[in-house]
């Protein structure tokens, strides 16, 4: 049985969908005013992995990943660029889809844009006002009355008193409570606006996901995901809006992937350690980046550095080399046996891709020893479940080896070769020598050990 760490209960729980055999999943997508960064890459790849595993497990998955195409940052960037909001958002939606495709991310079932759902947002806001959970202020804004929703704080695990004690937002004189958040913003000169019962304006950020989730899935659905940074306040506010409007449970399981760190510091523009997907792909191939993301458990922090990407590249090379040197047979995975069973156990334990990838390396080792086409076929098939190892091995290795090995990568391969020779696996030792030679690296054995030089 699949076990998922539910952020709402802060524990692992057995996954039981509302409708047997069907999963409805909503993931918060991108605000499209710039190129996607590594944090976005992790969200894209993690929930693509979740979707793939649910489908491999026999579930029919309906996956919604929204696009925020109206927002303060979008308005500001369009003005700075002297271009229309429509042109700006169209450009970065196209770039986002290009980046996602490069990373092997499958298209979601639906990719709604916020601007197409403004009427639905207005209707939900009207319902919240009627239920006494929201109020129109004198300045034309509409706010959610946090104190009126008894369950506020259940996702973050904080009480209203704790949240108020940590409140740093400048107090808005039009709010009844500093924690109240905006549902509708009154129109400002030069900004896009829509008509509403409270005058011209535009929706706040949080309400869009409640309205779009309702449109596709109704009042109650299975799974909601996003980055850890969205847990509070965005997802907390979604719960307040949706449960306040519908008077029933909103989502059964909440999943949040961990932060991306750069050299052990949180990635941020202010620290100057901010990388877009496109910048990383100038140095590393896309499957290496995907492999790097999936090799870590989705809830753990992901520490980005050139050394870690080099290591991921070397590791992926070892998997592809095993497939190159042994033609793989087409197989149907038997999840009850051997390596497939261990892979399934790992994935069913809160999508533990770290353990699942370890199974791939076990299989690669077996392929190197036995040259079994069936084992190679299983390696490729299980890799495919994670969106890996589906390229032609020889072509992909040629692309991987086209960029120079780092000294650390070469030294590790020398160690691997020495270990193979100690166990009399001379074929593996020769294979490593040939792989390095193909990359322009010559090994020279001597009494002092193995030395290397570039041709």
C-alpha positions as CSV (number, residue, x, y, z in Angstrom):
1,X,0.0,0.0,0.0
2,X,1.2,3.5,-0.9
3,X,2.1,5.6,2.2
4,X,2.3,9.4,1.9
5,X,3.7,11.9,4.3
6,X,0.7,14.1,4.8
7,X,1.7,17.7,5.8
8,X,-1.8,18.2,7.3
9,X,-1.2,15.4,9.8
10,X,2.6,15.8,9.9
11,X,3.0,12.0,9.6
12,X,3.0,9.2,7.0
13,X,-0.5,7.9,6.2
14,X,-1.9,5.2,4.0
15,X,-3.1,6.6,0.8
16,X,-6.8,5.9,0.2
17,X,-8.3,7.9,-2.7
18,X,-11.9,9.2,-2.5
19,X,-12.9,7.2,-5.6
20,X,-11.2,3.8,-5.8
21,X,-8.7,3.7,-8.7
22,X,-8.8,7.4,-9.4
23,X,-6.5,10.2,-8.1
24,X,-7.3,13.9,-8.4
25,X,-4.1,16.0,-7.8
26,X,-3.6,19.7,-7.9
27,X,-0.2,21.3,-7.8
28,X,0.6,25.0,-7.5
29,X,2.5,26.0,-10.7
30,X,4.5,29.0,-11.7
31,X,4.0,32.8,-11.6
32,X,5.1,33.6,-15.1
33,X,7.2,36.8,-15.1
34,X,10.7,35.3,-15.5
35,X,12.5,32.1,-16.4
36,X,12.0,29.0,-14.1
37,X,14.7,28.5,-11.5
38,X,16.0,25.4,-9.8
39,X,13.2,25.5,-7.2
40,X,10.7,25.3,-10.0
41,X,12.6,22.5,-11.6
42,X,12.3,20.5,-8.4
43,X,8.5,21.0,-8.2
44,X,8.1,20.1,-11.9
45,X,10.2,16.9,-11.6
46,X,8.9,15.8,-8.2
47,X,5.2,15.9,-9.0
48,X,5.9,14.4,-12.5
49,X,7.5,11.5,-10.6
50,X,4.5,11.3,-8.3
51,X,2.2,11.2,-11.3
52,X,4.2,8.5,-13.0
53,X,4.3,6.3,-9.9
54,X,0.6,6.7,-9.3
55,X,-0.1,5.7,-12.9
56,X,2.4,2.8,-12.7
57,X,0.5,1.7,-9.6
58,X,-2.7,1.4,-11.6
59,X,-4.4,4.7,-10.7
60,X,-6.1,6.9,-13.2
61,X,-4.6,10.3,-12.5
62,X,-6.1,13.7,-13.3
63,X,-3.4,16.3,-12.7
64,X,-4.0,20.0,-12.6
65,X,-1.0,22.4,-12.5
66,X,-2.1,26.0,-12.6
67,X,-0.4,29.1,-14.1
68,X,-0.5,32.4,-12.3
69,X,-0.7,35.0,-15.1
70,X,-1.8,38.0,-13.2
71,X,0.1,39.2,-10.1
72,X,1.9,42.3,-8.7
73,X,5.3,41.0,-10.0
74,X,3.9,40.4,-13.5
75,X,2.4,43.9,-13.7
76,X,5.7,45.4,-12.5
77,X,7.9,43.4,-14.9
78,X,5.7,44.2,-17.9
79,X,5.9,47.9,-17.1
80,X,9.7,47.7,-16.7
81,X,9.9,45.9,-20.1
82,X,7.5,48.2,-21.7
83,X,5.5,45.3,-23.0
84,X,1.9,44.1,-22.5
85,X,1.1,41.6,-19.7
86,X,-0.3,39.2,-22.3
87,X,3.0,39.3,-24.3
88,X,5.1,38.8,-21.1
89,X,3.1,35.9,-19.8
90,X,2.9,34.2,-23.1
91,X,6.7,34.4,-23.5
92,X,7.4,32.9,-20.1
93,X,4.7,30.2,-20.3
94,X,6.4,29.0,-23.6
95,X,9.8,29.1,-21.8
96,X,8.4,27.2,-18.9
97,X,7.0,24.5,-21.1
98,X,10.3,24.2,-23.0
99,X,12.2,23.8,-19.7
100,X,9.7,21.2,-18.4
101,X,9.9,19.2,-21.7
102,X,13.7,19.3,-21.5
103,X,13.5,17.8,-18.0
104,X,11.3,15.0,-19.2
105,X,8.2,16.3,-17.4
106,X,4.9,15.0,-18.9
107,X,2.2,17.5,-19.6
108,X,-0.4,17.8,-16.8
109,X,-4.0,16.9,-17.6
110,X,-5.0,20.5,-17.3
111,X,-2.9,23.7,-17.1
112,X,-5.4,26.5,-16.3
113,X,-4.5,30.2,-16.3
114,X,-5.8,32.4,-13.5
115,X,-7.2,35.0,-15.8
116,X,-9.6,32.5,-17.3
117,X,-11.2,31.9,-13.9
118,X,-11.9,35.4,-12.5
119,X,-15.7,35.0,-12.6
120,X,-15.4,31.8,-10.5
121,X,-13.2,33.6,-8.0
122,X,-15.8,36.4,-7.7
123,X,-18.5,33.8,-7.0
124,X,-16.4,32.2,-4.3
125,X,-15.7,35.5,-2.7
126,X,-19.4,36.3,-2.7
127,X,-20.1,33.0,-0.9
128,X,-17.4,33.8,1.7
129,X,-19.0,37.2,2.4
130,X,-22.4,35.6,2.7
131,X,-21.0,33.2,5.3
132,X,-19.5,35.9,7.3
133,X,-15.9,34.8,6.5
134,X,-15.0,37.8,4.3
135,X,-15.7,41.5,4.2
136,X,-15.5,44.4,1.8
137,X,-13.3,47.3,3.1
138,X,-13.8,51.0,2.5
139,X,-10.9,51.1,0.0
140,X,-12.6,48.6,-2.4
141,X,-10.5,45.6,-1.3
142,X,-12.1,42.4,0.0
143,X,-10.4,40.6,2.9
144,X,-10.8,37.1,4.4
145,X,-11.6,37.3,8.1
146,X,-9.1,34.8,9.5
147,X,-10.5,34.8,13.1
148,X,-13.9,33.7,11.7
149,X,-12.5,30.4,10.4
150,X,-11.9,28.0,13.4
151,X,-9.5,25.7,11.6
152,X,-7.0,28.4,10.5
153,X,-3.5,27.2,11.3
154,X,-4.1,23.5,11.1
155,X,-1.7,23.0,8.1
156,X,1.1,25.0,9.6
157,X,0.4,23.7,13.1
158,X,0.4,27.3,14.5
159,X,-2.3,29.0,16.5
160,X,-3.6,32.5,15.7
161,X,-1.8,33.9,18.7
162,X,1.5,32.4,17.5
163,X,0.9,33.7,14.0
164,X,0.1,37.2,15.3
165,X,3.2,37.2,17.4
166,X,5.3,36.5,14.3
167,X,3.3,38.9,12.1
168,X,5.8,41.2,10.3
169,X,3.5,42.5,7.6
170,X,2.8,46.2,7.8
171,X,-0.6,46.7,9.3
172,X,-3.2,47.8,6.8
173,X,-5.7,50.2,8.4
174,X,-8.5,48.7,6.3
175,X,-8.0,45.2,7.8
176,X,-9.9,44.1,10.9
177,X,-7.0,41.8,11.9
178,X,-3.3,41.9,10.7
179,X,-3.6,38.2,9.6
180,X,-6.6,38.9,7.3
181,X,-5.6,38.4,3.7
182,X,-6.8,40.0,0.5
183,X,-9.3,38.2,-1.8
184,X,-10.0,41.1,-4.1
185,X,-7.8,44.1,-4.9
186,X,-9.4,47.4,-6.0
187,X,-8.3,48.6,-9.4
188,X,-5.3,50.9,-9.6
189,X,-4.7,53.3,-12.6
190,X,-3.0,51.5,-15.5
191,X,-3.5,48.0,-14.1
192,X,-5.7,45.3,-15.6
193,X,-9.1,44.9,-13.9
194,X,-12.3,43.0,-14.0
195,X,-15.8,44.1,-12.9
196,X,-17.2,42.8,-9.6
197,X,-19.9,43.6,-7.0
198,X,-17.2,45.6,-5.2
199,X,-16.1,47.6,-8.2
200,X,-13.4,47.1,-10.7
201,X,-10.3,45.2,-9.5
202,X,-8.5,41.9,-9.7
203,X,-8.2,38.8,-7.5
204,X,-5.7,38.2,-4.8
205,X,-3.2,35.4,-5.3
206,X,-4.6,32.8,-2.9
207,X,-8.2,32.7,-4.2
208,X,-7.2,31.5,-7.7
209,X,-6.2,28.0,-6.6
210,X,-9.4,27.5,-4.6
211,X,-11.5,28.5,-7.6
212,X,-9.6,26.4,-10.1
213,X,-9.5,23.4,-7.8
214,X,-13.2,23.6,-7.4
215,X,-13.7,23.9,-11.1
216,X,-11.9,20.7,-12.0
217,X,-12.4,18.5,-8.9
218,X,-15.4,19.9,-7.0
219,X,-15.4,20.7,-3.3
220,X,-13.2,17.8,-2.1
221,X,-10.3,16.0,-3.7
222,X,-7.4,13.7,-3.0
223,X,-4.0,15.4,-3.2
224,X,-2.6,18.9,-3.3
225,X,1.1,19.6,-3.7
226,X,3.7,22.4,-4.0
227,X,7.0,23.7,-2.6
228,X,7.6,23.9,1.1
229,X,7.5,27.7,0.9
230,X,3.8,27.5,-0.1
231,X,2.7,25.6,3.0
232,X,2.1,28.9,4.8
233,X,0.4,31.2,4.0
234,X,-0.7,30.1,0.5
235,X,-1.9,26.6,1.2
236,X,-3.2,27.6,4.7
237,X,-5.3,30.3,3.0
238,X,-6.5,27.9,0.4
239,X,-7.9,25.7,3.1
240,X,-9.6,28.6,4.8
241,X,-11.2,29.8,1.5
242,X,-12.3,26.4,0.2
243,X,-13.5,24.9,3.5
244,X,-15.1,28.2,4.5
245,X,-17.0,28.4,1.2
246,X,-18.1,24.7,1.0
247,X,-18.3,23.7,4.7
248,X,-16.6,20.4,4.1
249,X,-13.0,19.0,3.9
250,X,-11.0,20.4,1.0
251,X,-8.0,18.1,0.4
252,X,-7.2,14.8,2.1
253,X,-3.4,14.7,1.5
254,X,-0.9,17.6,1.3
255,X,2.6,17.1,-0.1
256,X,5.4,19.6,0.1
257,X,8.9,19.2,-1.5
258,X,11.9,20.6,0.3
259,X,13.9,23.7,-0.5
260,X,16.8,23.9,-2.9
261,X,20.0,25.1,-1.4
262,X,23.1,26.3,-3.1
263,X,26.4,25.3,-1.4
264,X,24.4,24.8,1.8
265,X,22.7,28.2,1.6
266,X,19.1,28.8,0.7
267,X,18.9,29.8,-2.9
268,X,17.9,33.5,-3.3
269,X,18.4,36.4,-5.6
270,X,19.7,38.6,-2.7
271,X,22.5,36.1,-2.0
272,X,23.5,36.0,-5.7
273,X,23.2,32.2,-5.8
274,X,20.1,32.1,-7.9
275,X,20.1,29.8,-11.0
276,X,17.6,29.4,-13.7
277,X,17.0,26.0,-15.3
278,X,18.4,27.4,-18.6
279,X,21.6,28.5,-16.9
280,X,22.2,25.0,-15.5
281,X,21.4,23.3,-18.8
282,X,24.2,25.2,-20.5
283,X,26.6,23.2,-18.3
284,X,24.8,19.9,-17.7
285,X,22.4,17.8,-19.8
286,X,18.8,17.8,-18.8
287,X,18.6,14.1,-17.7
288,X,21.6,14.7,-15.4
289,X,19.6,17.5,-13.7
290,X,16.5,15.3,-13.5
291,X,18.5,12.5,-12.0
292,X,20.1,14.8,-9.5
293,X,16.7,15.9,-8.3
294,X,15.3,12.4,-8.1
295,X,18.3,10.9,-6.3
296,X,17.3,12.8,-3.2
297,X,14.1,12.2,-1.3
298,X,11.5,14.9,-2.3
299,X,11.1,16.2,1.3
300,X,14.8,16.6,2.1
301,X,16.7,19.8,1.3
302,X,18.4,19.5,-2.1
303,X,21.9,21.0,-2.1
304,X,23.0,22.2,-5.5
305,X,26.7,22.6,-6.4
306,X,28.8,21.8,-9.4
307,X,30.4,18.9,-7.4
308,X,27.0,17.3,-6.8
309,X,25.9,17.7,-10.5
310,X,29.3,16.2,-11.6
311,X,28.6,13.3,-9.3
312,X,25.1,12.9,-10.7
313,X,26.5,13.0,-14.2
314,X,29.1,10.3,-13.4
315,X,26.4,8.1,-11.7
316,X,24.1,8.4,-14.7
317,X,27.0,7.5,-17.0
318,X,27.4,4.3,-15.1
319,X,23.8,3.3,-15.6
320,X,23.8,4.2,-19.3
321,X,27.1,2.3,-19.8
322,X,25.6,-0.8,-18.4
323,X,22.8,-0.5,-20.9
324,X,25.1,0.3,-23.8
325,X,27.2,-2.8,-23.2
326,X,24.3,-5.2,-23.0
327,X,21.3,-5.0,-25.3
328,X,18.1,-4.9,-23.3
329,X,15.1,-7.1,-23.8
330,X,11.5,-5.8,-23.8
331,X,10.0,-6.9,-20.5
332,X,6.8,-6.5,-18.5
333,X,7.6,-5.6,-14.9
334,X,6.6,-8.2,-12.3
335,X,6.3,-6.1,-9.2
336,X,6.2,-9.2,-6.9
337,X,9.7,-10.3,-7.7
338,X,13.3,-9.3,-6.8
339,X,14.5,-5.9,-7.8
340,X,11.1,-4.7,-9.0
341,X,9.6,-5.6,-5.6
342,X,12.3,-3.7,-3.8
343,X,11.8,-0.7,-6.2
344,X,8.1,-0.8,-5.5
345,X,8.6,-1.0,-1.7
346,X,10.8,2.1,-1.9
347,X,8.3,4.1,-4.0
348,X,5.3,3.0,-1.9
349,X,7.2,4.4,1.1
350,X,6.4,8.1,0.5
351,X,8.0,8.1,-3.0
352,X,11.5,7.2,-1.7
353,X,13.3,7.7,-5.0
354,X,16.6,7.6,-3.2
355,X,16.1,3.9,-2.4
356,X,14.6,3.3,-5.8
357,X,17.7,4.7,-7.5
358,X,19.8,2.4,-5.3
359,X,17.9,-0.5,-6.9
360,X,18.8,0.8,-10.3
361,X,22.5,0.6,-9.4
362,X,22.1,-2.9,-8.1
363,X,20.7,-3.9,-11.4
364,X,23.4,-2.1,-13.3
365,X,26.0,-4.1,-11.3
366,X,24.2,-7.3,-12.2
367,X,24.1,-6.4,-15.9
368,X,27.9,-5.7,-15.9
369,X,28.5,-9.2,-14.4
370,X,25.9,-11.3,-16.2
371,X,25.3,-9.4,-19.5
372,X,21.7,-10.5,-19.1
373,X,19.3,-8.9,-21.6
374,X,16.4,-9.5,-19.2
375,X,18.2,-7.7,-16.4
376,X,19.1,-4.9,-18.6
377,X,15.5,-4.7,-19.7
378,X,14.3,-4.5,-16.1
379,X,16.9,-1.7,-15.5
380,X,15.6,0.3,-18.4
381,X,11.9,-0.4,-17.5
382,X,12.3,0.7,-13.9
383,X,14.3,3.7,-14.9
384,X,11.4,4.6,-17.2
385,X,9.1,4.7,-14.3
386,X,11.2,7.6,-13.0
387,X,11.5,9.2,-16.5
388,X,15.1,8.1,-16.8
389,X,17.3,5.9,-19.0
390,X,15.0,6.0,-22.1
391,X,17.5,7.5,-24.5
392,X,19.7,5.4,-26.8
393,X,22.6,4.5,-24.5
394,X,25.4,5.0,-27.1
395,X,24.1,8.3,-28.3
396,X,23.4,9.6,-24.7
397,X,26.8,8.5,-23.5
398,X,28.4,10.3,-26.4
399,X,26.6,13.4,-25.4
400,X,27.5,13.0,-21.7
401,X,31.1,12.4,-22.4
402,X,31.3,15.2,-24.9
403,X,32.0,17.5,-21.9
404,X,35.2,16.8,-20.0
405,X,35.3,14.7,-17.0
406,X,36.3,16.4,-13.8
407,X,39.4,15.1,-11.9
408,X,37.1,13.9,-9.1
409,X,35.0,11.9,-11.6
410,X,38.2,10.4,-13.2
411,X,39.6,9.4,-9.8
412,X,36.4,7.7,-8.8
413,X,36.3,5.7,-12.1
414,X,39.9,4.7,-11.4
415,X,38.8,3.4,-8.0
416,X,35.9,1.5,-9.6
417,X,38.3,0.0,-12.1
418,X,40.7,-1.1,-9.3
419,X,37.9,-2.7,-7.4
420,X,36.7,-4.5,-10.5
421,X,40.1,-5.9,-11.1
422,X,40.5,-7.0,-7.5
423,X,37.4,-9.2,-7.9
424,X,38.7,-10.5,-11.2
425,X,36.0,-8.7,-13.1
426,X,38.5,-7.8,-15.9
427,X,35.7,-7.1,-18.4
428,X,34.4,-4.2,-16.2
429,X,38.0,-2.9,-15.7
430,X,38.5,-2.9,-19.5
431,X,35.1,-1.2,-20.0
432,X,36.0,1.7,-17.7
433,X,39.3,2.1,-19.4
434,X,37.5,2.3,-22.8
435,X,34.9,4.7,-21.5
436,X,37.6,7.1,-20.4
437,X,39.6,6.6,-23.5
438,X,36.5,7.6,-25.6
439,X,36.4,10.8,-23.6
440,X,40.1,11.5,-24.4
441,X,41.5,10.3,-21.0
442,X,44.3,7.8,-21.0
443,X,45.0,5.5,-18.0
444,X,48.6,4.5,-17.3
445,X,49.2,1.7,-14.8
446,X,52.5,1.8,-12.8
447,X,54.1,0.5,-9.6
448,X,52.8,3.7,-7.9
449,X,49.2,3.1,-9.0
450,X,47.1,4.2,-11.9
451,X,47.9,7.7,-13.4
452,X,45.8,9.5,-15.9
453,X,46.3,12.1,-18.5
454,X,44.2,13.8,-21.2
455,X,45.1,13.1,-24.8
